[in-house]
Amino acid sequence: MKLNNGIRSTVEQGKNVFNQNQKIIHLGKQGKVEEARRVFSNVIHKNHATYNSMITVFAKNGRVIEAQQLFDKMSHRNIISWNTMIAGYLHNNMVEEANKLFDVMPERDNFSWALMITCFTRKGELEKARELLELVPDKLDTACWNAMIAGYAKKGQFNDAEKVFEEMPVKDLVSYNSMLAGYTQNGKMSLAMRFFERMVERNVVSWNLMVAGFVNSCDLSSAWQFFEKIPDPNAVSWVTMLCGFARHGKILEARKLFDRMPCKNVVSWNAMIAAYVQDLQIDEAVKLFKEMPYKDCVSWTTIINGYVRVGKLDEAHEVYNQMPYKDIAAKTALMSGLIQNGRVDEASRVFSQLGKRDAICWNSMIAGYCQSGRMGEAFNLFKQMPVKNAVSWNTMISGFAQVGQMDRAAEIFEAMGEKNIVSWNSLITGFLQNSLYLDALKSFVLLGQEGKKPDQSTFACSLSACANLAALQVGKQLHEFILKSGYINDLFVSNALIAMYAKCGRVESAEQMFKDIDCVDLISWNSLISGYALNGYANEAFWAFEQMLSEGMIPDEVTFIGMLSACCHAGLANQGLDLFKCMIEDFAIEPLAEHYSCLVDLLGRMGRLEEAFDIVRGMKVNSNAGLWGSLLAACRVHKNMELGKIAAMKLLELEPHNASNYITLSNMHAEAGRWEEVERLRVLMRERRAGKLPGCSWIEVQNQIQNFVSDDPGKLRTENIKIILNTLSAHMRVKCNISDMKSVFDIL
């Protein structure tokens, strides 16, 4: 009897430990690491499984140091403990640490070898993985061979994958499916078809791989043919085909398939709801959501996302409040929706309520502050972030750039550890946005010196810098580099090349670039039209505009800015007014300040100043410096001091530190003989510009870009010289009765 009680006690103790171990794993999956730790601490009779469960929880939640510490505390470790720790390193991409642990293992099983081979293949270190495969003692174990095949196939090295496949002493179905997955996941469907047809054995996984491959290759017809031939489709088969229809906007077909499903699991319900959300049919999505027999976190989060996408934030908040267990994905979805709609303070409150925060959550909140220009709060949150990834750093660089703080953006960039191409692009784009074109090109050069390869965004931004500097030779060198790099067929880059050549005065080269593009888009047409306008080719601009319309391309705001600019340069006032009317009435485009600026410039050049001023006063949009600058320039040409003073005062309000505005107004006063006003403006200009960044000009000389900074003692002070020269010119005209200064130089 005592023996039976002892056995019963041991069994009960074992059950209790097993249940506790399961509870630890369950809490770990929910991200409740501290609760899992408390359960672990309360287990009196801990076994290997208890320790292994807790190590897994730490590792899968990114707390590898704690996992390692617990592993080190174990007095006795079995081979599963070693494998668990290696798997933990693998989960966190810590290959070197995994390899070191593997090297000191007292014994290894087939799973240990397969783990390490998988570890190296995931990091792309295929040679090391292959070396390890050669050392595997049990050559008949298929897991290691399959891991190697999967590694080669994932990288698209099909010849190597096939070679390993043929060398295998024993092949199982997983081996065949690993090879097939390599073809289908890389879009090699013709190779996949041939391999599938010669497979000696197939299971539902094989069929599903083929269906998924065709779906990803946008061949829904072939995917459907394969789906209908599956002997016994499982839930994955149905959901794969369902998602294929949904992804390509075939919602009716997706719904018919969903209704046909013999057994709907939560994944299939979620897939159909997600399809409706993607198609913005939120009412249908909600209707289906309410019919679901069981809802998981994905279901709730999908509906929240749906409401967010259609701007129904109150409804999203209501669903969030009804959610029985609010996971981090749902909270992040709600937070992102609030941020997108400018409700940053509400998003901040949601963020503060989060217990566990992942990188996506932190980055979303930081991005929200950046988008709102609240860089102080963004930076404070950035500093608090426990583990920063590349997205975090890049968001801060872009944020500081957007508010014009390029010195801070550069500091963040320099403080980064590993910089990816997005980091470089964020910095270069920031310099470009803030008119620091030389710094943008210098960064492009540094990128190359550090061994990074530019992408299409890098090239496009660098070409834009060349365009704004009119640095033709540097732009040509970039063009040659682009040809060698293989990005010449990228539409983004081609459009930047059109703009660069046009702004550098090489219209024929811009035209040739346009002709070389296989499939032009609206940006291509706009770049060409703007290029014609900038260089005074009004007839060509009108031809391009008409050609664009004939090809079915719908113009946008930028198109009309280019066309109105072309009219300005050619003095085509009536055509410009007709275009302005056409833009509003025929294309329903609301005029921007830039359109009004072109119109004012156009009328001003024709001497129709009162008409131009009436347009400015009747505008529905806020005026900008360009618009008042156009009016001021026209007033100077036509000697209208009254309107000129109004335009100048508006300009000085908008740009108090822009010296050119003072110079133009000073010239007008000088030409009118108002010398006291000239002197007053010179003093005011110096006062307003005190403590501000100096002006900068540049010129390309012998393939080098030379820059000139105002107030540089080593350079001439051109602003004062301009005012003095104009003052002297005006004096000479008054005293000598000379109307044309050219005649003076002819006499001299």
Helices and strands as residue ranges (DSSP letters): H 2-29, H 33-42, H 48-60, H 64-73, H 79-91, H 95-103, H 110-122, H 126-135, H 142-154, H 158-167, H 173-185, H 189-197, H 204-216, H 220-229, H 235-247, H 251-260, H 266-278, H 282-291, H 297-309, H 313-322, H 328-340, H 344-353, H 359-371, H 375-384, H 390-402, H 406-415, H 421-433, H 437-449, H 456-469, H 472-485, H 491-503, H 507-516, H 522-534, H 538-550, H 557-570, H 573-585, H 593-605, H 609-617, H 625-637, H 641-654, H 659-671, H 675-689, E 696-701, E 704-709, H 718-736, H 741-747
